[in-house]
Amino acid sequence: MILYPSVDKLLTLADSKYTLVIAASKRARALQEGAEPRAIVRSGRFVSTALREIEIKQISYVRTRDGLK
């Protein structure tokens, strides 16, 4: 269960739940593979870090015909 950042706030930053999930999962995978985190979270988990980065607008996404980049 996600307590922070709030799901309601995150949904205002994305056009759909699907977009939010895909953007967060792609960023979490990049973090797992060694990308430098742009935000610090207490839990240290990749998904939590990715969601925090989305919340503070440190990462963004671009919708393309083939998916998100």
N, CA, C and O atoms as a Maestro MAE file, in Angstrom:
{
 s_m_m2io_version
 :::
 2.0.0
}

f_m_ct {
 s_m_title
 :::
 protein
 m_atom[276] {
  # First column is atom index #
  i_m_mmod_type
  r_m_x_coord
  r_m_y_coord
  r_m_z_coord
  i_m_residue_number
  s_m_chain_name
  s_m_pdb_residue_name
  s_m_pdb_atom_name
  i_m_atomic_number
  :::
  1 25 0.840 -1.169 0.000 1 A "MET " " N  " 7
  2 3 0.000 0.000 0.000 1 A "MET " " CA " 6
  3 2 0.891 1.240 0.000 1 A "MET " " C  " 6
  4 15 1.845 1.326 0.773 1 A "MET " " O  " 8
  5 25 0.580 2.182 -0.856 2 A "ILE " " N  " 7
  6 3 1.339 3.416 -0.957 2 A "ILE " " CA " 6
  7 2 0.729 4.451 -0.015 2 A "ILE " " C  " 6
  8 15 -0.454 4.775 -0.117 2 A "ILE " " O  " 8
  9 25 1.540 4.964 0.896 3 A "LEU " " N  " 7
  10 3 1.077 6.019 1.780 3 A "LEU " " CA " 6
  11 2 1.645 7.367 1.357 3 A "LEU " " C  " 6
  12 15 0.971 8.393 1.443 3 A "LEU " " O  " 8
  13 25 2.886 7.350 0.902 4 A "TYR " " N  " 7
  14 3 3.528 8.586 0.501 4 A "TYR " " CA " 6
  15 2 4.422 8.297 -0.683 4 A "TYR " " C  " 6
  16 15 5.204 7.349 -0.601 4 A "TYR " " O  " 8
  17 25 4.376 8.994 -1.717 5 A "PRO " " N  " 7
  18 3 3.482 10.113 -2.006 5 A "PRO " " CA " 6
  19 2 2.057 9.638 -2.258 5 A "PRO " " C  " 6
  20 15 1.820 8.486 -2.619 5 A "PRO " " O  " 8
  21 25 1.137 10.534 -2.063 6 A "SER " " N  " 7
  22 3 -0.280 10.224 -2.201 6 A "SER " " CA " 6
  23 2 -0.633 9.874 -3.648 6 A "SER " " C  " 6
  24 15 -0.193 10.544 -4.583 6 A "SER " " O  " 8
  25 25 -1.417 8.837 -3.818 7 A "VAL " " N  " 7
  26 3 -1.848 8.415 -5.144 7 A "VAL " " CA " 6
  27 2 -2.660 9.521 -5.819 7 A "VAL " " C  " 6
  28 15 -2.531 9.741 -7.024 7 A "VAL " " O  " 8
  29 25 -3.484 10.206 -5.057 8 A "ASP " " N  " 7
  30 3 -4.287 11.296 -5.626 8 A "ASP " " CA " 6
  31 2 -3.398 12.392 -6.216 8 A "ASP " " C  " 6
  32 15 -3.668 12.901 -7.304 8 A "ASP " " O  " 8
  33 25 -2.346 12.747 -5.497 9 A "LYS " " N  " 7
  34 3 -1.435 13.776 -6.005 9 A "LYS " " CA " 6
  35 2 -0.694 13.279 -7.251 9 A "LYS " " C  " 6
  36 15 -0.524 14.023 -8.216 9 A "LYS " " O  " 8
  37 25 -0.257 12.023 -7.222 10 A "LEU " " N  " 7
  38 3 0.460 11.466 -8.369 10 A "LEU " " CA " 6
  39 2 -0.420 11.431 -9.615 10 A "LEU " " C  " 6
  40 15 0.064 11.663 -10.723 10 A "LEU " " O  " 8
  41 25 -1.707 11.142 -9.440 11 A "LEU " " N  " 7
  42 3 -2.605 11.066 -10.591 11 A "LEU " " CA " 6
  43 2 -2.836 12.426 -11.244 11 A "LEU " " C  " 6
  44 15 -3.234 12.495 -12.407 11 A "LEU " " O  " 8
  45 25 -2.591 13.495 -10.512 12 A "THR " " N  " 7
  46 3 -2.702 14.828 -11.134 12 A "THR " " CA " 6
  47 2 -1.506 15.111 -12.043 12 A "THR " " C  " 6
  48 15 -1.543 16.037 -12.854 12 A "THR " " O  " 8
  49 25 -0.449 14.312 -11.905 13 A "LEU " " N  " 7
  50 3 0.765 14.511 -12.702 13 A "LEU " " CA " 6
  51 2 0.816 13.625 -13.938 13 A "LEU " " C  " 6
  52 15 1.700 13.782 -14.780 13 A "LEU " " O  " 8
  53 25 -0.120 12.703 -14.049 14 A "ALA " " N  " 7
  54 3 -0.151 11.782 -15.186 14 A "ALA " " CA " 6
  55 2 -1.555 11.791 -15.782 14 A "ALA " " C  " 6
  56 15 -2.523 12.145 -15.109 14 A "ALA " " O  " 8
  57 25 -1.654 11.404 -17.038 15 A "ASP " " N  " 7
  58 3 -2.964 11.428 -17.689 15 A "ASP " " CA " 6
  59 2 -3.825 10.209 -17.372 15 A "ASP " " C  " 6
  60 15 -5.023 10.206 -17.651 15 A "ASP " " O  " 8
  61 25 -3.213 9.162 -16.782 16 A "SER " " N  " 7
  62 3 -3.989 7.980 -16.395 16 A "SER " " CA " 6
  63 2 -3.193 7.153 -15.383 16 A "SER " " C  " 6
  64 15 -1.991 7.355 -15.210 16 A "SER " " O  " 8
  65 25 -3.871 6.233 -14.728 17 A "LYS " " N  " 7
  66 3 -3.191 5.325 -13.806 17 A "LYS " " CA " 6
  67 2 -2.184 4.463 -14.564 17 A "LYS " " C  " 6
  68 15 -1.091 4.185 -14.072 17 A "LYS " " O  " 8
  69 25 -2.569 4.049 -15.758 18 A "TYR " " N  " 7
  70 3 -1.691 3.228 -16.576 18 A "TYR " " CA " 6
  71 2 -0.372 3.958 -16.844 18 A "TYR " " C  " 6
  72 15 0.702 3.376 -16.693 18 A "TYR " " O  " 8
  73 25 -0.451 5.209 -17.235 19 A "THR " " N  " 7
  74 3 0.735 6.000 -17.523 19 A "THR " " CA " 6
  75 2 1.616 6.108 -16.282 19 A "THR " " C  " 6
  76 15 2.836 5.974 -16.371 19 A "THR " " O  " 8
  77 25 1.012 6.347 -15.144 20 A "LEU " " N  " 7
  78 3 1.749 6.465 -13.891 20 A "LEU " " CA " 6
  79 2 2.484 5.166 -13.571 20 A "LEU " " C  " 6
  80 15 3.658 5.188 -13.202 20 A "LEU " " O  " 8
  81 25 1.805 4.056 -13.709 21 A "VAL " " N  " 7
  82 3 2.402 2.752 -13.411 21 A "VAL " " CA " 6
  83 2 3.557 2.460 -14.354 21 A "VAL " " C  " 6
  84 15 4.614 2.012 -13.907 21 A "VAL " " O  " 8
  85 25 3.383 2.701 -15.635 22 A "ILE " " N  " 7
  86 3 4.436 2.422 -16.612 22 A "ILE " " CA " 6
  87 2 5.645 3.327 -16.378 22 A "ILE " " C  " 6
  88 15 6.782 2.854 -16.400 22 A "ILE " " O  " 8
  89 25 5.413 4.616 -16.154 23 A "ALA " " N  " 7
  90 3 6.522 5.545 -15.915 23 A "ALA " " CA " 6
  91 2 7.290 5.160 -14.648 23 A "ALA " " C  " 6
  92 15 8.521 5.162 -14.643 23 A "ALA " " O  " 8
  93 25 6.571 4.833 -13.584 24 A "ALA " " N  " 7
  94 3 7.226 4.453 -12.330 24 A "ALA " " CA " 6
  95 2 7.985 3.138 -12.480 24 A "ALA " " C  " 6
  96 15 9.090 2.995 -11.957 24 A "ALA " " O  " 8
  97 25 7.403 2.187 -13.183 25 A "SER " " N  " 7
  98 3 8.083 0.897 -13.325 25 A "SER " " CA " 6
  99 2 9.334 1.005 -14.191 25 A "SER " " C  " 6
  100 15 10.340 0.357 -13.904 25 A "SER " " O  " 8
  101 25 9.283 1.811 -15.242 26 A "LYS " " N  " 7
  102 3 10.476 2.004 -16.074 26 A "LYS " " CA " 6
  103 2 11.587 2.698 -15.287 26 A "LYS " " C  " 6
  104 15 12.757 2.334 -15.410 26 A "LYS " " O  " 8
  105 25 11.224 3.688 -14.486 27 A "ARG " " N  " 7
  106 3 12.229 4.388 -13.684 27 A "ARG " " CA " 6
  107 2 12.772 3.476 -12.588 27 A "ARG " " C  " 6
  108 15 13.975 3.484 -12.325 27 A "ARG " " O  " 8
  109 25 11.908 2.691 -11.945 28 A "ALA " " N  " 7
  110 3 12.364 1.766 -10.908 28 A "ALA " " CA " 6
  111 2 13.334 0.748 -11.497 28 A "ALA " " C  " 6
  112 15 14.323 0.395 -10.855 28 A "ALA " " O  " 8
  113 25 13.067 0.278 -12.695 29 A "ARG " " N  " 7
  114 3 13.979 -0.663 -13.354 29 A "ARG " " CA " 6
  115 2 15.331 -0.012 -13.619 29 A "ARG " " C  " 6
  116 15 16.375 -0.631 -13.412 29 A "ARG " " O  " 8
  117 25 15.310 1.236 -14.075 30 A "ALA " " N  " 7
  118 3 16.559 1.958 -14.320 30 A "ALA " " CA " 6
  119 2 17.356 2.126 -13.019 30 A "ALA " " C  " 6
  120 15 18.578 1.977 -13.011 30 A "ALA " " O  " 8
  121 25 16.661 2.435 -11.930 31 A "LEU " " N  " 7
  122 3 17.328 2.556 -10.635 31 A "LEU " " CA " 6
  123 2 17.937 1.230 -10.199 31 A "LEU " " C  " 6
  124 15 19.052 1.186 -9.679 31 A "LEU " " O  " 8
  125 25 17.202 0.167 -10.414 32 A "GLN " " N  " 7
  126 3 17.684 -1.168 -10.052 32 A "GLN " " CA " 6
  127 2 18.932 -1.534 -10.846 32 A "GLN " " C  " 6
  128 15 19.812 -2.234 -10.346 32 A "GLN " " O  " 8
  129 25 19.001 -1.058 -12.082 33 A "GLU " " N  " 7
  130 3 20.140 -1.358 -12.937 33 A "GLU " " CA " 6
  131 2 21.301 -0.396 -12.738 33 A "GLU " " C  " 6
  132 15 22.301 -0.476 -13.451 33 A "GLU " " O  " 8
  133 25 21.177 0.523 -11.765 34 A "GLY " " N  " 7
  134 3 22.314 1.361 -11.419 34 A "GLY " " CA " 6
  135 2 22.188 2.846 -11.692 34 A "GLY " " C  " 6
  136 15 23.143 3.587 -11.457 34 A "GLY " " O  " 8
  137 25 21.049 3.309 -12.179 35 A "ALA " " N  " 7
  138 3 20.866 4.742 -12.419 35 A "ALA " " CA " 6
  139 2 20.945 5.497 -11.092 35 A "ALA " " C  " 6
  140 15 20.573 4.979 -10.040 35 A "ALA " " O  " 8
  141 25 21.431 6.714 -11.167 36 A "GLU " " N  " 7
  142 3 21.565 7.553 -9.978 36 A "GLU " " CA " 6
  143 2 20.198 8.084 -9.554 36 A "GLU " " C  " 6
  144 15 19.493 8.674 -10.373 36 A "GLU " " O  " 8
  145 25 19.804 7.886 -8.283 37 A "PRO " " N  " 7
  146 3 18.520 8.428 -7.822 37 A "PRO " " CA " 6
  147 2 18.551 9.954 -7.773 37 A "PRO " " C  " 6
  148 15 19.576 10.552 -7.447 37 A "PRO " " O  " 8
  149 25 17.426 10.573 -8.099 38 A "ARG " " N  " 7
  150 3 17.297 12.029 -8.082 38 A "ARG " " CA " 6
  151 2 16.518 12.511 -6.874 38 A "ARG " " C  " 6
  152 15 16.283 13.709 -6.714 38 A "ARG " " O  " 8
  153 25 16.119 11.578 -6.024 39 A "ALA " " N  " 7
  154 3 15.388 11.909 -4.797 39 A "ALA " " CA " 6
  155 2 15.777 10.890 -3.730 39 A "ALA " " C  " 6
  156 15 16.132 9.752 -4.038 39 A "ALA " " O  " 8
  157 25 15.704 11.309 -2.506 40 A "ILE " " N  " 7
  158 3 16.021 10.433 -1.378 40 A "ILE " " CA " 6
  159 2 14.716 10.086 -0.663 40 A "ILE " " C  " 6
  160 15 13.912 10.963 -0.349 40 A "ILE " " O  " 8
  161 25 14.524 8.805 -0.415 41 A "VAL " " N  " 7
  162 3 13.354 8.351 0.343 41 A "VAL " " CA " 6
  163 2 13.842 7.467 1.486 41 A "VAL " " C  " 6
  164 15 14.890 6.830 1.388 41 A "VAL " " O  " 8
  165 25 13.081 7.437 2.554 42 A "ARG " " N  " 7
  166 3 13.488 6.662 3.727 42 A "ARG " " CA " 6
  167 2 13.552 5.167 3.457 42 A "ARG " " C  " 6
  168 15 14.458 4.483 3.932 42 A "ARG " " O  " 8
  169 25 12.592 4.663 2.694 43 A "SER " " N  " 7
  170 3 12.526 3.216 2.499 43 A "SER " " CA " 6
  171 2 13.675 2.699 1.647 43 A "SER " " C  " 6
  172 15 14.125 1.568 1.830 43 A "SER " " O  " 8
  173 25 14.153 3.521 0.717 44 A "GLY " " N  " 7
  174 3 15.232 3.086 -0.156 44 A "GLY " " CA " 6
  175 2 14.792 2.121 -1.247 44 A "GLY " " C  " 6
  176 15 15.625 1.618 -2.001 44 A "GLY " " O  " 8
  177 25 13.506 1.861 -1.339 45 A "ARG " " N  " 7
  178 3 13.003 0.942 -2.367 45 A "ARG " " CA " 6
  179 2 12.929 1.654 -3.700 45 A "ARG " " C  " 6
  180 15 12.667 2.856 -3.760 45 A "ARG " " O  " 8
  181 25 13.161 0.916 -4.763 46 A "PHE " " N  " 7
  182 3 13.221 1.504 -6.100 46 A "PHE " " CA " 6
  183 2 11.901 2.123 -6.533 46 A "PHE " " C  " 6
  184 15 11.887 3.218 -7.096 46 A "PHE " " O  " 8
  185 25 10.795 1.439 -6.279 47 A "VAL " " N  " 7
  186 3 9.486 1.969 -6.684 47 A "VAL " " CA " 6
  187 2 9.154 3.232 -5.890 47 A "VAL " " C  " 6
  188 15 8.636 4.198 -6.449 47 A "VAL " " O  " 8
  189 25 9.448 3.226 -4.600 48 A "SER " " N  " 7
  190 3 9.207 4.413 -3.779 48 A "SER " " CA " 6
  191 2 10.026 5.594 -4.273 48 A "SER " " C  " 6
  192 15 9.533 6.721 -4.335 48 A "SER " " O  " 8
  193 25 11.276 5.331 -4.622 49 A "THR " " N  " 7
  194 3 12.144 6.380 -5.148 49 A "THR " " CA " 6
  195 2 11.602 6.909 -6.473 49 A "THR " " C  " 6
  196 15 11.568 8.120 -6.692 49 A "THR " " O  " 8
  197 25 11.181 6.011 -7.350 50 A "ALA " " N  " 7
  198 3 10.637 6.419 -8.651 50 A "ALA " " CA " 6
  199 2 9.383 7.275 -8.479 50 A "ALA " " C  " 6
  200 15 9.235 8.294 -9.154 50 A "ALA " " O  " 8
  201 25 8.494 6.877 -7.597 51 A "LEU " " N  " 7
  202 3 7.269 7.645 -7.368 51 A "LEU " " CA " 6
  203 2 7.577 9.010 -6.769 51 A "LEU " " C  " 6
  204 15 6.931 9.998 -7.118 51 A "LEU " " O  " 8
  205 25 8.548 9.077 -5.878 52 A "ARG " " N  " 7
  206 3 8.945 10.360 -5.297 52 A "ARG " " CA " 6
  207 2 9.537 11.275 -6.377 52 A "ARG " " C  " 6
  208 15 9.264 12.475 -6.398 52 A "ARG " " O  " 8
  209 25 10.340 10.704 -7.263 53 A "GLU " " N  " 7
  210 3 10.917 11.487 -8.361 53 A "GLU " " CA " 6
  211 2 9.825 12.035 -9.276 53 A "GLU " " C  " 6
  212 15 9.922 13.166 -9.753 53 A "GLU " " O  " 8
  213 25 8.807 11.251 -9.516 54 A "ILE " " N  " 7
  214 3 7.677 11.725 -10.328 54 A "ILE " " CA " 6
  215 2 6.963 12.847 -9.594 54 A "ILE " " C  " 6
  216 15 6.596 13.854 -10.200 54 A "ILE " " O  " 8
  217 25 6.764 12.680 -8.298 55 A "GLU " " N  " 7
  218 3 6.055 13.685 -7.514 55 A "GLU " " CA " 6
  219 2 6.770 15.039 -7.523 55 A "GLU " " C  " 6
  220 15 6.126 16.080 -7.651 55 A "GLU " " O  " 8
  221 25 8.076 15.025 -7.392 56 A "ILE " " N  " 7
  222 3 8.816 16.290 -7.344 56 A "ILE " " CA " 6
  223 2 9.283 16.727 -8.729 56 A "ILE " " C  " 6
  224 15 10.090 17.647 -8.867 56 A "ILE " " O  " 8
  225 25 8.763 16.052 -9.747 57 A "LYS " " N  " 7
  226 3 8.991 16.402 -11.159 57 A "LYS " " CA " 6
  227 2 10.459 16.365 -11.563 57 A "LYS " " C  " 6
  228 15 10.920 17.177 -12.365 57 A "LYS " " O  " 8
  229 25 11.191 15.396 -10.985 58 A "GLN " " N  " 7
  230 3 12.577 15.190 -11.380 58 A "GLN " " CA " 6
  231 2 12.673 14.298 -12.613 58 A "GLN " " C  " 6
  232 15 13.690 14.305 -13.307 58 A "GLN " " O  " 8
  233 25 11.633 13.541 -12.887 59 A "ILE " " N  " 7
  234 3 11.578 12.768 -14.122 59 A "ILE " " CA " 6
  235 2 10.236 13.047 -14.790 59 A "ILE " " C  " 6
  236 15 9.261 13.414 -14.134 59 A "ILE " " O  " 8
  237 25 10.210 12.870 -16.069 60 A "SER " " N  " 7
  238 3 8.972 13.067 -16.822 60 A "SER " " CA " 6
  239 2 8.871 11.956 -17.856 60 A "SER " " C  " 6
  240 15 9.781 11.139 -17.994 60 A "SER " " O  " 8
  241 25 7.784 11.934 -18.564 61 A "TYR " " N  " 7
  242 3 7.584 10.917 -19.589 61 A "TYR " " CA " 6
  243 2 7.092 11.594 -20.863 61 A "TYR " " C  " 6
  244 15 6.554 12.701 -20.847 61 A "TYR " " O  " 8
  245 25 7.298 10.886 -21.957 62 A "VAL " " N  " 7
  246 3 6.797 11.340 -23.249 62 A "VAL " " CA " 6
  247 2 6.010 10.184 -23.831 62 A "VAL " " C  " 6
  248 15 6.529 9.077 -23.976 62 A "VAL " " O  " 8
  249 25 4.759 10.444 -24.161 63 A "ARG " " N  " 7
  250 3 3.927 9.406 -24.762 63 A "ARG " " CA " 6
  251 2 4.238 9.349 -26.254 63 A "ARG " " C  " 6
  252 15 4.161 10.358 -26.955 63 A "ARG " " O  " 8
  253 25 4.590 8.155 -26.729 64 A "THR " " N  " 7
  254 3 4.867 7.941 -28.145 64 A "THR " " CA " 6
  255 2 3.889 6.898 -28.683 64 A "THR " " C  " 6
  256 15 3.103 6.309 -27.941 64 A "THR " " O  " 8
  257 25 3.963 6.697 -29.959 65 A "ARG " " N  " 7
  258 3 3.091 5.702 -30.573 65 A "ARG " " CA " 6
  259 2 3.378 4.293 -30.051 65 A "ARG " " C  " 6
  260 15 2.484 3.450 -29.983 65 A "ARG " " O  " 8
  261 25 4.643 4.053 -29.684 66 A "ASP " " N  " 7
  262 3 5.060 2.726 -29.219 66 A "ASP " " CA " 6
  263 2 4.994 2.561 -27.712 66 A "ASP " " C  " 6
  264 15 5.254 1.469 -27.206 66 A "ASP " " O  " 8
  265 25 4.655 3.610 -26.983 67 A "GLY " " N  " 7
  266 3 4.607 3.519 -25.519 67 A "GLY " " CA " 6
  267 2 5.151 4.776 -24.887 67 A "GLY " " C  " 6
  268 15 5.071 5.860 -25.464 67 A "GLY " " O  " 8
  269 25 5.711 4.627 -23.686 68 A "LEU " " N  " 7
  270 3 6.261 5.778 -22.960 68 A "LEU " " CA " 6
  271 2 7.773 5.771 -23.058 68 A "LEU " " C  " 6
  272 15 8.406 4.715 -23.083 68 A "LEU " " O  " 8
  273 25 8.342 6.964 -23.113 69 A "LYS " " N  " 7
  274 3 9.815 7.096 -23.095 69 A "LYS " " CA " 6
  275 2 10.183 8.067 -22.015 69 A "LYS " " C  " 6
  276 15 11.366 8.342 -21.809 69 A "LYS " " O  " 8
  :::
 }
 m_bond[275] {
  # First column is bond index #
  i_m_from
  i_m_to
  i_m_order
  :::
  1 1 2 1
  2 2 3 1
  3 3 4 2
  4 3 5 1
  5 5 6 1
  6 6 7 1
  7 7 8 2
  8 7 9 1
  9 9 10 1
  10 10 11 1
  11 11 12 2
  12 11 13 1
  13 13 14 1
  14 14 15 1
  15 15 16 2
  16 15 17 1
  17 17 18 1
  18 18 19 1
  19 19 20 2
  20 19 21 1
  21 21 22 1
  22 22 23 1
  23 23 24 2
  24 23 25 1
  25 25 26 1
  26 26 27 1
  27 27 28 2
  28 27 29 1
  29 29 30 1
  30 30 31 1
  31 31 32 2
  32 31 33 1
  33 33 34 1
  34 34 35 1
  35 35 36 2
  36 35 37 1
  37 37 38 1
  38 38 39 1
  39 39 40 2
  40 39 41 1
  41 41 42 1
  42 42 43 1
  43 43 44 2
  44 43 45 1
  45 45 46 1
  46 46 47 1
  47 47 48 2
  48 47 49 1
  49 49 50 1
  50 50 51 1
  51 51 52 2
  52 51 53 1
  53 53 54 1
  54 54 55 1
  55 55 56 2
  56 55 57 1
  57 57 58 1
  58 58 59 1
  59 59 60 2
  60 59 61 1
  61 61 62 1
  62 62 63 1
  63 63 64 2
  64 63 65 1
  65 65 66 1
  66 66 67 1
  67 67 68 2
  68 67 69 1
  69 69 70 1
  70 70 71 1
  71 71 72 2
  72 71 73 1
  73 73 74 1
  74 74 75 1
  75 75 76 2
  76 75 77 1
  77 77 78 1
  78 78 79 1
  79 79 80 2
  80 79 81 1
  81 81 82 1
  82 82 83 1
  83 83 84 2
  84 83 85 1
  85 85 86 1
  86 86 87 1
  87 87 88 2
  88 87 89 1
  89 89 90 1
  90 90 91 1
  91 91 92 2
  92 91 93 1
  93 93 94 1
  94 94 95 1
  95 95 96 2
  96 95 97 1
  97 97 98 1
  98 98 99 1
  99 99 100 2
  100 99 101 1
  101 101 102 1
  102 102 103 1
  103 103 104 2
  104 103 105 1
  105 105 106 1
  106 106 107 1
  107 107 108 2
  108 107 109 1
  109 109 110 1
  110 110 111 1
  111 111 112 2
  112 111 113 1
  113 113 114 1
  114 114 115 1
  115 115 116 2
  116 115 117 1
  117 117 118 1
  118 118 119 1
  119 119 120 2
  120 119 121 1
  121 121 122 1
  122 122 123 1
  123 123 124 2
  124 123 125 1
  125 125 126 1
  126 126 127 1
  127 127 128 2
  128 127 129 1
  129 129 130 1
  130 130 131 1
  131 131 132 2
  132 131 133 1
  133 133 134 1
  134 134 135 1
  135 135 136 2
  136 135 137 1
  137 137 138 1
  138 138 139 1
  139 139 140 2
  140 139 141 1
  141 141 142 1
  142 142 143 1
  143 143 144 2
  144 143 145 1
  145 145 146 1
  146 146 147 1
  147 147 148 2
  148 147 149 1
  149 149 150 1
  150 150 151 1
  151 151 152 2
  152 151 153 1
  153 153 154 1
  154 154 155 1
  155 155 156 2
  156 155 157 1
  157 157 158 1
  158 158 159 1
  159 159 160 2
  160 159 161 1
  161 161 162 1
  162 162 163 1
  163 163 164 2
  164 163 165 1
  165 165 166 1
  166 166 167 1
  167 167 168 2
  168 167 169 1
  169 169 170 1
  170 170 171 1
  171 171 172 2
  172 171 173 1
  173 173 174 1
  174 174 175 1
  175 175 176 2
  176 175 177 1
  177 177 178 1
  178 178 179 1
  179 179 180 2
  180 179 181 1
  181 181 182 1
  182 182 183 1
  183 183 184 2
  184 183 185 1
  185 185 186 1
  186 186 187 1
  187 187 188 2
  188 187 189 1
  189 189 190 1
  190 190 191 1
  191 191 192 2
  192 191 193 1
  193 193 194 1
  194 194 195 1
  195 195 196 2
  196 195 197 1
  197 197 198 1
  198 198 199 1
  199 199 200 2
  200 199 201 1
  201 201 202 1
  202 202 203 1
  203 203 204 2
  204 203 205 1
  205 205 206 1
  206 206 207 1
  207 207 208 2
  208 207 209 1
  209 209 210 1
  210 210 211 1
  211 211 212 2
  212 211 213 1
  213 213 214 1
  214 214 215 1
  215 215 216 2
  216 215 217 1
  217 217 218 1
  218 218 219 1
  219 219 220 2
  220 219 221 1
  221 221 222 1
  222 222 223 1
  223 223 224 2
  224 223 225 1
  225 225 226 1
  226 226 227 1
  227 227 228 2
  228 227 229 1
  229 229 230 1
  230 230 231 1
  231 231 232 2
  232 231 233 1
  233 233 234 1
  234 234 235 1
  235 235 236 2
  236 235 237 1
  237 237 238 1
  238 238 239 1
  239 239 240 2
  240 239 241 1
  241 241 242 1
  242 242 243 1
  243 243 244 2
  244 243 245 1
  245 245 246 1
  246 246 247 1
  247 247 248 2
  248 247 249 1
  249 249 250 1
  250 250 251 1
  251 251 252 2
  252 251 253 1
  253 253 254 1
  254 254 255 1
  255 255 256 2
  256 255 257 1
  257 257 258 1
  258 258 259 1
  259 259 260 2
  260 259 261 1
  261 261 262 1
  262 262 263 1
  263 263 264 2
  264 263 265 1
  265 265 266 1
  266 266 267 1
  267 267 268 2
  268 267 269 1
  269 269 270 1
  270 270 271 1
  271 271 272 2
  272 271 273 1
  273 273 274 1
  274 274 275 1
  275 275 276 2
  :::
 }
}
